[in-house]
Amino acid sequence: MEEQIKKVKNKHGIRVIPGFGLSMGVTMTLLSCLVLIPLVSIVISASRLSLQEFLDVITSKQIVSGYVVSLSSAFIAAVLNGVFGLILAWVLVRYDFPGKRILDGMIELPFALPTAVAGIALTSLYTDTGWLGALFAKVGIKIAYTRTGITIAMIFVGIPFVVRAVQPVLQKLDRQYEEAATMLGAGRGRIFFRVILPELFPALLAGFGLAFARGIGEYGSVVFIAGNIPFKTQIAPLLIMSKLEQYKYADATAIALVLLILSFLLMFVINSLQIYMQRFSSGDNAPSIQKVVEVHENSYSHAVKYLLIIVSILFLAIMLVLPLLVVAFNALGKGWEAYQKAVMDEYTISALKLTLLATVIAVAVNTIFGLFSSYLLSKFYFRGRQLLATLIDIPFSISPVIAGLIFILTFGNIGWMGDFLKQYDIKIVFAVPGVILATIFVTFPFVFRELFPVLNAQGKDEEEAAALMGAGGFTIFRRITFPHIKWALLYGVILCTARAMGEFGAVSVISGHLRGKTNTLPLHVEILYNEFNTTAAFAVSSILVILAILILIARNVVEGLRNKEG
């Protein structure tokens, strides 16, 4: 059978596994309609400006200041995330201690927690009267409404990228080199910097790049703690929002185009790094070597071990646990009756219904896309395969504000489809369909990114053998492919659900903030907070926190079942 497969493989242009045309068709249709065509709208809109007008906008002092604030804060946050992310990954992989599984599960909290909730929680925590802000204020250090506060918010949203990039590489690291270095008399520090770190560096750099890209485009968690002080704390996405509120769409487009080009460059570098990282993959170690290494690890200084564990726990406690406690404390600050009144309010119920509707549709669409696109890119080889993977990843690095803007430039009154939609009385912008489209866009790659590595690692020999034996495409998928990806699929659906429920920036741009009509729960939180109704804002936030925790529990259950079966 293997010889027959090889013979068929050698025939140029013949594909053994069925489904290439269908997978390519579904992938390109959804990618084009939901990502590429809307993105082209920015280029079309920007082309209406002359080169001089474009340069005048992007080089104005206020805009340049916004770029500097975003880039500098994101870079510092990504560096700090690189350091603490490496420590967290090391502790989670190399040490066993009580509560390790809880610590591991908390890493995904910034993915599950809506950025608007994180923003108001961090702001309350670090204001001069907040739990931590008051301590710093006593020594003359101000955090909220400064670049320091912006950096902290970017650290919050970026830490999972580094940990989850480094952790699997560290788990698969061949420890024979460490053992050899030890037997040659190398110390722990020398082993780490000369043996371990070079192996981890590509993954660490990829995590840094993702955290950096996310920080540059971050809006929801930053907008509250930034304070929007011109030339001091105005970030680039916030300037885009300001231009939109002033109906200066050309200026907003110019700013967005610069950020978009930067996002393309970052994603290109990150995908190149991922290809490079494949050279560092290693197989399982022999039992005898593993045993020797375990003995070696037991000889490590207990002081270093416990110091790293304490640093990890303190970091997560300050960055993740305290914001949750702030939400709970403020939500119940005026008693149970005030809390119940806020969560049972008609606008809250309406916002919850729209959030769930947008989430269900986004997860359904992105699950279909993830299945077809991951199958296409893992089972078939064709020109442009790497470019296609990069295009799918674009929503990861694009600011949510830009995601909302592209749909206004496509379907709004100023968009190139605006007149057509108006002719048939179809409303997308400032309506429910726009909220759904924006939610789909920002969660677009989540399912794909969970399925693709699993399918890629599985290979395609089993599917090719089944195809040569006469099995149809659906039978091959149901009997061979699906059993390998079922846990990854469920895990991707869970992450996609978490991100969809918490989306703030893109929906904020395209919704119009119509109370009771286009407001999702994160937008409702923003309105209540801006109205200084903080108790109600935190009460509504607590709903999202509870949903985030439930999602994390589901994630841990799925991870446990996957490990048990594997």
Secondary structure as UniProt FT lines:
FT   HELIX           2..10
FT   TURN            12..13
FT   HELIX           20..31
FT   HELIX           32..36
FT   HELIX           37..46
FT   TURN            47..48
FT   HELIX           51..58
FT   HELIX           61..94
FT   TURN            98..99
FT   HELIX           100..106
FT   TURN            107..108
FT   HELIX           109..112
FT   HELIX           115..126
FT   TURN            128..129
FT   TURN            131..132
FT   HELIX           133..137
FT   TURN            138..140
FT   TURN            144..145
FT   HELIX           147..171
FT   HELIX           176..183
FT   TURN            184..185
FT   HELIX           188..191
FT   HELIX           192..196
FT   HELIX           197..217
FT   HELIX           220..226
FT   TURN            230..233
FT   HELIX           236..245
FT   TURN            246..247
FT   HELIX           249..277
FT   HELIX           278..280
FT   HELIX           287..298
FT   HELIX           302..316
FT   HELIX           317..321
FT   HELIX           322..331
FT   TURN            332..334
FT   HELIX           336..343
FT   HELIX           346..379
FT   TURN            383..384
FT   HELIX           385..397
FT   HELIX           400..411
FT   TURN            413..414
FT   TURN            416..417
FT   HELIX           418..423
FT   TURN            424..425
FT   TURN            429..430
FT   HELIX           432..442
FT   TURN            443..445
FT   HELIX           446..458
FT   HELIX           461..468
FT   TURN            469..470
FT   HELIX           473..476
FT   HELIX           477..481
FT   HELIX           482..502
FT   HELIX           505..511
FT   TURN            515..518
FT   HELIX           521..530
FT   TURN            531..532
FT   HELIX           534..565
//
